[in-house]
């Protein structure tokens, strides 16, 4: 686990009303991966990977008639460093746990469709969209993984397992649809089209 992390402290200054501006900034900072370390003070690892999110948070503050103060922080001792690092790590661990739980839900959903033998392109497309969502979520979480947590590696393996499961389901869908397309309809019987009499002459 990486220990030597440079941090920034973020102090959003926004009028209390209307509240939608404060909520928008709060949501943006959470999206960036920032964690509250005191009342009105957030912490985030320093680095270019987070700059776009900070720029957006600053823009939202200005839209609400406020400002965003960003301060480079260098903890003086291990106790101070641990306080920020532990707060950041706790949120990341919770996020990875939530992600892994959703991977489990994805696996259960595929298993249900296989059990019901629901092999349709519509269902496959829906499951592909679910996997794409998991992949986007993983990329967002991985960007914040400056501590190189073991939970991140476990989540990566779980995501790969989901992709493998979906590949297997896609093969079943292909075989089912391909078989129905090529096989003749056993219930159909060949008929000779009726001969229509021409007009009287």
N, C-alpha and C positions, 0 to 999 in steps of 0.2 A: 504494500500500500504506500502510495506517495505521501510523504509527510511535509516536505518543504513547499508549502503552497503560499503564493502571494494573494492577498485579499484586497477587496475594495469594500468600503462601507458606503451605503446608499441611504440618503436622507431625503425622501420626497416631502416637499412643502406645498400643500394644496389647501385651499379654502374648504371648510367642512361642507359647504353647500354651493352648488347642488352635489349630492353625494355620488352621482354617477361618475364623476371624474376621479374621485378617490378609489372607487371600485375598479375602474378601468386600469389605473396604475397598479393597484394591488394584484389584479389578474395578470398584468404584463410581467411584473416582477416574479410572481409565482411561475409563470411560463418560462421565464429565463432560468429558473432554478435558484433564485435568491431565497435566503432564509432569514426570518426575523431573529435578531439577537438581542434586541431591547425595544422598548416602545418607540415606534417610528424610525427604527434603524434596521437596515437589512444588510446582509453580507453576501458577497458573491466572489468566486475566484477571479483574479485579475487575468486578462488575456483577450486576444482578439476574437476568440470564439463567442464571447458574450457581448461584444461591443454593439452589434446591431440591436440586441434586445435592450441594452441600456439607452441607446439613441431613441428607440421607440418609446421607452418609459419617460424619457425627458420630453419628448414631443407631447405625450399625453398629459404630463404635468403642466406644460405651457398652455395646452388647450383649456385646462381648467383654471388658468390664471395663477399658476404656481411655478415652481422650479424644482429641479432635481440636483442635489448636491452629492458629488461622488468624491470620496477621500481614499487615497491609498493607505492601507493599514499594514503595519508591521508589528505583530504582537511582541512584547518585550520579554516574555517568559513562556515556558511550556504550558503553564496553567491558562494563560490568556489564549495561546494558540489552540489549546485543546477545547476551550469553550466554543470557539468559532467552528473548528473542525468537527466537533461532535454534533453540533446543531445541524451542520450541513450534511453530515453522514447519516444522521437519523432520518432526515427527510428522504435522502436518496435510497436508503434501505427500504423504507415504506413504499416508495415508488416502484422499486424492482419487485417487491413482493406483490404489489397490485398487478404489475405486468405479468408476472409468472402465473398468477391466478387466472388472468384472462387467457393466457395460453392454454391452461387446463380446460377452460370453458370451450375454447375452440376445438380441442381434441375430443371432448365429450360430444360436441355438436356433430362432428364428422362421424363419430362412432354411431350416433343415433341414426344418421342418414343411411349409413351402411346397413344397420340392422333393419331399417324399414325398406331397404333396397330402393331408395329414392335417388336414382341415378339420372338426373336431368341436367341439361346445360344451364338452365335457369338457376338451379341450386348450386351448381359448380361456380357460376359467376358470383353468386352471393358469398360463397365461402372464400373465393379469391379476393373479394373486396375486404372481407374480414382479415385475411392474412396481410393484405396491403396496409390496413390500418395498424396492425401489430408491428409491421416493419417500420412504418413512419414513427410510431411511438418509441420503438427501440432506438432509432436514430436520435430522437430528441433526448432520450434518457442517457444515451451513450455520450452525447456531447457534454453532458454535465459530469461525467464520471472521471473527474480529475483525481479522485482518491483511488481509482483502480480497484474498486470493491470486488470481492469474490462473487457477490450476488450478480454482478454484471456478466461475468463469465457463465454462470449458471443460466442466466436469462438467454444468453446467446445460444447455448446448447438447446434450450427449450424451444426457441424460435426455429432453429434448424429442424428440430423434430416435427414441429407443426408443418413446415414446408414439405418434409418427406411424407407426412400423413396426407397432405393435400394432393401431392403427386400421385399417391396410390389411389385416392378417391377419383382423381381426374381420369386415371387409366380405366377404372371401373365404369365411369360415365361414358367414356369413349366406346368401350366394348359394348355397353348396353345399347347406346344409340346407334352405333355402327351395325350391330346385329339386327336391330329393328328395321334399319333402313334397307339393308341388303336382302334380308330374308323375305320370301314371299309370304303373303297373308294366307295362312292355312285355312281360314274360314271363307276365303273368296272362291267363287267358281267362275269359270270362263263362260261367257255368254256371247251369242251371236247377235249383233245389233239388228234390230228389225229393218226390213226393207220397206221403205215408204213408197207408196204408189205415186206416180207422177200425176200431174194435172190431166184431166180429161181433155182429149183432143177432138 
